[in-house]
Amino acid sequence: MKLKNIALRKSFLTKKKHFIFWVALTGILILSYFAKDLYQYFSPSENQSGPLQVQTVRVKEASMPELIETIGTLTAEKELKMKAAGPGRVKQLLVESGSWVKEGTLLANIIAAPELRAPFDGYLTDWLVKLGEQVKEGTELVDLVDTETLSLTYKVPESYASQLDLGQAVQVSVKAFPDKIFEGTVRFISPVVDRKTYTILIRATVKNAGGDLWPGMSARVKQILATHPKALVIPEASLILTMEGYEVFVVAEGKIQKRKIEIAEKSNGKVRIISGLNLGEPVVLTRTFNVREGVPAAANDWTGDW
């Protein structure tokens, strides 16, 4: 029985070796068949008839904002908890929960208590009392919220202290309306730095005439610190991220060259260049395996808008 098992095992190993041999041989034949094409693909500079045609864009001047990006919270600037001015029984709730009311609107009748009227325009939240309920002086009845103007609260790192100023513009977006930008203005900058987070508290006023923003929403915030009207810019897609920073490929002296650059802000697909590029230089927009330093190349400028 043992001899039979040994024989079977030897037969299996022999078949396995033959199978591996034929697989390897097939692979070698396939590679040899396509070797020329692969060589030409990965080594175009030695096989093409002329310089490599690469798609490029020219470094141009454009207005670019210098900004801070962070996350904030929206709250109502005017919000009031309406309370019973005296003891009594709730006789009538004249306005439904969630309704918008004008200043002076009578909201409820409470027997033996002064009238409950809206002190400003706004929306009512949910009533906290029911018809016939007996209330005491100071009992919370309903909240009145003005949503036309909202307050935006957020924090920025202390390193921006010298660039902050009242009146600076703020751009706000929320998840509910990702493609819509709401405008705001900085109205408060804390005079002290938070000792735990080393951040500065900021509040901005945001107009909400359309009512799309709701108090309590989280918001993506961009505070505009300055605007550079003639910044050097390239498409963000041209950037190459490395361990040491950013690089781009340019076409110079008939060849592709790698260039280290220093960048600043990114906005709407563009990036502001601080150093490393000059106005009008052709930067490679579309990179392929063919694009590498030293390859003879000709710049084909993209005529599309960016």
C-alpha positions as CSV (number, residue, x, y, z in Angstrom):
1,M,0.0,0.0,0.0
2,K,2.9,2.4,0.9
3,L,4.6,1.6,-2.4
4,K,1.4,2.4,-4.3
5,N,1.0,5.8,-2.5
6,I,4.7,6.6,-3.2
7,A,4.3,5.8,-6.9
8,L,1.1,7.9,-7.1
9,R,2.9,10.9,-5.4
10,K,5.8,10.7,-7.9
11,S,3.5,10.6,-10.8
12,F,1.6,13.7,-9.5
13,L,4.8,15.6,-9.0
14,T,6.1,14.7,-12.5
15,K,2.8,15.9,-14.0
16,K,3.0,19.1,-12.0
17,K,6.5,19.8,-13.2
18,H,5.5,19.2,-16.8
19,F,2.5,21.6,-16.4
20,I,4.7,24.4,-14.9
21,F,7.2,23.9,-17.7
22,W,4.5,24.3,-20.4
23,V,3.0,27.3,-18.7
24,A,6.4,29.0,-18.5
25,L,7.2,28.1,-22.1
26,T,3.8,29.5,-23.2
27,G,4.5,32.8,-21.3
28,I,7.9,33.2,-22.9
29,L,6.5,32.7,-26.4
30,I,3.7,35.3,-25.7
31,L,6.3,37.8,-24.4
32,S,8.6,37.2,-27.3
33,Y,5.8,37.8,-29.7
34,F,4.9,41.2,-28.2
35,A,8.4,42.2,-27.1
36,K,8.9,44.6,-30.0
37,D,5.6,46.4,-29.3
38,L,6.2,46.6,-25.6
39,Y,9.7,47.9,-26.1
40,Q,8.4,50.6,-28.4
41,Y,5.7,51.5,-25.9
42,F,8.0,51.9,-22.9
43,S,10.9,53.4,-24.9
44,P,9.3,55.7,-27.5
45,S,12.2,58.2,-27.6
46,E,14.4,55.6,-29.3
47,N,11.9,54.3,-31.8
48,Q,9.7,57.2,-32.8
49,S,10.4,59.1,-36.0
50,G,10.2,62.6,-34.4
51,P,9.8,64.3,-31.0
52,L,7.0,63.1,-28.7
53,Q,3.9,65.2,-29.1
54,V,2.6,66.1,-25.6
55,Q,-0.5,68.1,-24.6
56,T,0.5,71.2,-22.7
57,V,-0.9,74.3,-21.2
58,R,0.8,77.7,-20.8
59,V,1.4,79.2,-17.4
60,K,-1.0,82.2,-17.3
61,E,-2.0,85.0,-15.0
62,A,-5.4,84.9,-13.3
63,S,-7.1,86.3,-10.2
64,M,-6.7,83.9,-7.3
65,P,-8.0,84.2,-3.8
66,E,-5.8,83.5,-0.8
67,L,-8.1,81.7,1.7
68,I,-8.5,79.5,4.8
69,E,-10.7,76.4,4.6
70,T,-12.3,74.9,7.6
71,I,-15.6,73.6,9.0
72,G,-18.2,75.7,11.0
73,T,-21.7,75.6,12.4
74,L,-24.7,77.7,11.5
75,T,-27.0,79.1,14.2
76,A,-29.8,81.7,14.2
77,E,-28.7,85.2,15.0
78,K,-32.1,86.0,16.5
79,E,-33.7,83.2,18.5
80,L,-36.0,83.5,21.5
81,K,-37.6,81.1,23.9
82,M,-41.2,82.3,24.4
83,K,-42.3,81.9,28.0
84,A,-45.5,82.4,29.9
85,A,-45.6,85.9,31.4
86,G,-47.9,84.7,34.2
87,P,-49.8,81.6,35.5
88,G,-52.9,80.5,33.6
89,R,-54.5,77.9,31.4
90,V,-53.8,77.6,27.7
91,K,-57.0,78.4,25.9
92,Q,-55.9,78.8,22.3
93,L,-52.8,78.0,20.2
94,L,-53.5,80.4,17.3
95,V,-50.5,79.5,15.1
96,E,-49.3,76.0,14.1
97,S,-45.9,74.7,14.8
98,G,-43.4,75.5,12.0
99,S,-45.3,78.5,10.8
100,W,-43.7,81.8,9.8
101,V,-45.1,84.8,11.6
102,K,-44.8,88.5,11.4
103,E,-43.8,90.7,14.3
104,G,-46.8,91.4,16.6
105,T,-48.7,88.3,15.6
106,L,-50.9,86.9,18.4
107,L,-49.6,83.4,19.0
108,A,-51.7,82.0,21.9
109,N,-54.4,82.9,24.5
110,I,-53.6,82.0,28.1
111,I,-56.4,82.7,30.5
112,A,-55.3,85.2,33.2
113,A,-51.9,85.8,31.6
114,P,-50.8,88.6,29.2
115,E,-51.0,88.1,25.5
116,L,-48.3,86.1,23.8
117,R,-47.2,88.0,20.6
118,A,-44.2,87.5,18.3
119,P,-41.5,90.2,19.1
120,F,-40.0,89.8,15.6
121,D,-40.5,88.0,12.2
122,G,-39.5,84.4,12.2
123,Y,-40.5,80.7,12.4
124,L,-42.1,78.9,15.3
125,T,-40.7,75.6,16.5
126,D,-42.8,72.9,18.1
127,W,-45.2,74.0,20.8
128,L,-44.2,72.7,24.2
129,V,-47.6,73.0,25.7
130,K,-51.1,71.7,24.9
131,L,-54.6,73.1,24.9
132,G,-56.1,73.2,28.4
133,E,-52.7,72.8,30.0
134,Q,-52.1,74.8,33.2
135,V,-48.8,76.8,33.1
136,K,-46.8,78.7,35.5
137,E,-45.0,82.0,35.0
138,G,-41.8,81.3,33.1
139,T,-43.0,78.1,31.5
140,E,-41.4,77.6,28.1
141,L,-44.0,77.6,25.4
142,V,-42.3,77.7,22.0
143,D,-39.2,79.1,20.3
144,L,-39.2,81.9,17.7
145,V,-36.3,81.7,15.2
146,D,-35.3,84.3,12.5
147,T,-33.6,82.3,9.7
148,E,-33.1,85.2,7.3
149,T,-29.7,86.0,8.7
150,L,-27.6,83.2,10.3
151,S,-24.5,83.2,12.4
152,L,-21.5,81.1,11.3
153,T,-19.0,80.0,14.0
154,Y,-15.7,78.4,13.2
155,K,-12.0,78.3,14.3
156,V,-8.8,78.9,12.4
157,P,-5.1,78.1,13.4
158,E,-3.3,80.9,15.3
159,S,-0.7,81.1,12.4
160,Y,-3.3,83.1,10.5
161,A,-3.6,85.8,13.2
162,S,-1.8,88.5,11.2
163,Q,-4.0,88.0,8.1
164,L,-7.4,88.1,9.8
165,D,-9.6,91.2,9.6
166,L,-13.2,92.2,10.2
167,G,-15.3,92.5,7.0
168,Q,-13.4,89.8,5.1
169,A,-15.6,87.8,2.8
170,V,-16.7,84.2,3.6
171,Q,-18.0,81.5,1.2
172,V,-20.2,78.8,2.7
173,S,-21.4,75.5,1.3
174,V,-23.5,72.7,2.9
175,K,-24.1,69.1,2.1
176,A,-27.7,69.7,1.3
177,F,-26.7,72.1,-1.5
178,P,-23.2,71.0,-2.5
179,D,-23.2,73.1,-5.7
180,K,-24.4,76.3,-4.2
181,I,-22.3,79.0,-2.5
182,F,-23.6,81.3,0.2
183,E,-21.9,84.6,0.9
184,G,-21.0,85.9,4.4
185,T,-18.9,88.6,6.2
186,V,-16.6,88.3,9.2
187,R,-18.1,90.3,12.1
188,F,-16.2,88.9,15.2
189,I,-12.6,87.8,15.7
190,S,-11.7,86.5,19.2
191,P,-9.0,88.6,20.8
192,V,-7.5,85.5,22.5
193,V,-6.2,82.1,21.3
194,D,-7.7,78.9,22.6
195,R,-5.0,77.4,24.9
196,K,-6.0,73.9,24.2
197,T,-6.3,73.9,20.4
198,Y,-4.2,77.1,19.6
199,T,-7.0,78.3,17.4
200,I,-8.9,81.6,17.0
201,L,-12.7,81.7,17.2
202,I,-14.4,83.6,14.4
203,R,-18.1,84.5,13.7
204,A,-19.5,85.6,10.4
205,T,-22.9,86.7,9.3
206,V,-24.5,84.8,6.4
207,K,-27.5,86.0,4.4
208,N,-30.2,83.3,3.9
209,A,-32.9,85.1,2.0
210,G,-33.9,81.9,0.1
211,G,-34.2,79.9,3.4
212,D,-32.0,77.0,2.1
213,L,-29.7,77.2,5.2
214,W,-31.0,75.8,8.5
215,P,-29.8,76.6,12.0
216,G,-27.7,73.7,13.3
217,M,-26.2,72.7,9.9
218,S,-22.5,72.1,9.6
219,A,-20.9,74.1,6.8
220,R,-17.7,74.1,4.8
221,V,-16.1,77.5,5.2
222,K,-13.7,79.5,2.9
223,Q,-12.5,82.8,4.4
224,I,-10.9,85.1,1.8
225,L,-7.8,86.6,3.3
226,A,-6.6,88.4,0.1
227,T,-6.9,88.3,-3.6
228,H,-4.0,88.1,-6.0
229,P,-5.2,89.7,-9.3
230,K,-2.2,88.6,-11.4
231,A,-1.2,85.2,-9.9
232,L,0.7,82.7,-12.0
233,V,-1.6,79.6,-12.3
234,I,-1.6,76.1,-13.9
235,P,-4.2,73.4,-13.8
236,E,-4.2,71.3,-10.6
237,A,-4.1,68.2,-12.8
238,S,-0.6,69.0,-13.9
239,L,0.8,68.6,-10.4
240,I,3.0,65.7,-9.4
241,L,3.1,65.0,-5.7
242,T,6.5,63.7,-4.3
243,M,8.0,63.1,-0.9
244,E,9.8,66.5,-1.2
245,G,6.8,68.5,-2.5
246,Y,5.4,69.2,-5.9
247,E,6.8,68.9,-9.4
248,V,5.6,69.3,-13.0
249,F,6.9,68.4,-16.4
250,V,7.7,71.2,-18.8
251,V,8.8,71.3,-22.4
252,A,12.1,73.3,-22.7
253,E,14.8,73.3,-25.3
254,G,13.0,70.5,-27.2
255,K,13.0,68.1,-24.4
256,I,10.8,67.1,-21.4
257,Q,12.2,68.5,-18.1
258,K,11.1,67.9,-14.5
259,R,10.7,71.1,-12.5
260,K,10.4,71.5,-8.7
261,I,7.8,74.1,-7.9
262,E,6.3,75.8,-4.8
263,I,2.5,76.2,-4.7
264,A,-0.1,78.1,-2.7
265,E,-3.8,78.0,-2.9
266,K,-6.0,75.7,-5.0
267,S,-9.3,77.0,-6.3
268,N,-11.7,75.7,-9.0
269,G,-9.2,73.3,-10.5
270,K,-6.4,75.9,-10.6
271,V,-3.3,76.2,-8.4
272,R,-1.3,79.4,-7.7
273,I,2.5,79.1,-8.3
274,I,4.9,80.8,-5.9
275,S,8.1,79.7,-7.6
276,G,9.6,77.4,-10.2
277,L,7.7,78.5,-13.3
278,N,7.5,81.6,-15.5
279,L,4.6,83.1,-17.4
280,G,4.0,81.4,-20.7
281,E,6.0,78.2,-20.0
282,P,4.5,75.0,-21.5
283,V,3.5,72.6,-18.7
284,V,2.6,69.0,-19.6
285,L,-1.1,68.5,-18.9
286,T,-1.6,64.9,-19.8
287,R,1.1,62.4,-18.6
288,T,1.6,59.0,-20.0
289,F,4.3,56.3,-19.8
290,N,6.0,58.1,-22.7
291,V,6.4,61.3,-20.7
292,R,9.7,61.3,-18.8
293,E,12.7,63.6,-18.3
294,G,15.0,63.9,-21.3
295,V,12.6,62.6,-23.9
296,P,12.6,64.8,-27.1
297,A,9.2,66.5,-27.2
298,A,7.1,69.1,-28.9
299,A,4.4,71.1,-27.0
300,N,0.9,71.0,-28.3
301,D,-1.0,73.7,-26.4
302,W,-4.5,72.8,-25.3
303,T,-7.0,75.3,-26.6
304,G,-9.8,74.5,-24.1
305,D,-10.7,76.7,-21.2
306,W,-9.3,76.0,-17.7
